[in-house]
Amino acid sequence: MSKNLLNVNQHEEIDTILKNHDMSKHNLVGILLGVQALSEEHYITKEQAEYISEKLNIFVSNVYDVITFYSALSNKPKGKYVIQVCNSTCCKVTKYENIKKAIEQELGIGIGNITPDGMFSFEYSSCFGACDISPAIRIGEKVYGNLDESKVVNIIKNYRGE
């Protein structure tokens, strides 16, 4: 699949997602999540956003407003596993910075980057409801809490299959 141009198969896949969401702009979040799931790099391309805006008869800026508002959506490529470190006040108080540093050291990347093998992305997230177990990270939909540096390294190693 081309990253820059939509082919017939991509049009059909997006059309199916749109139909499953009643071709309704009110279902835009669900539509975008479905389209993003088509990508191995977990993001929505410019061409996909433009196609969706045309099909739903909405401004492309409205599509981008939704993509950039929700942390589950992205207009930039991401790794297979997206590691989000919570940087809310509660996690800051419980020394999330130590967890952040351990992840950076283990992955060899900083916040906002992807590992060279495309396996991990690392990013900040606002609160994802784990204040009672902070400091916490989220990988996909799974939340890990009560972390220290060695626990977070072991979590990453498990995802690597080590």
C-alpha positions, 0 to 999 in steps of 0.5 A: 500500500502506498503511503501517499496515494490511496489505491482502489483497495484503500478506497473500498476499505474506507468506504466499508468503514464509512458504511459501517458507521452510517456515513455519519459525521457524528461517528467520525471518531469511530470512523477514524479509529477504523481507518487508523487500524488499517495502517501498520504504522497506526496513523491516518494519512493526509490522503485518508483524511481528505477522502473521509472529509469528501465522503462525509461532506465536511471540512478536512480541518474538522477531520484534523481537529478530531485526529489531533484532539484524541490521543488514540488518533494520530496523523504521524506514524507510530510504532507497533506498540505505543508507550504512553507515560502519564505526565499528569500532576499525580504522576509528576508527584510520584516521580514519573520522570524516573520512569520516563528516563528508564524507558528512554534508556531501554528504547534508545529514543526520547519522547515523540520518537519511534525505535528504528525497528518500528516496534515502539513509539514513546509519548506523553499522555494526559491522565488516563485514569491510573492516579491510584497506581501512579506512576503509570504507563499505557501500552495500547489499552493496557495500563501498568502502574506502581512502577519503578525503573526495573519494572518498566524495563521488564515490561518492555522486555516482555513486549520484545519477547525477551 
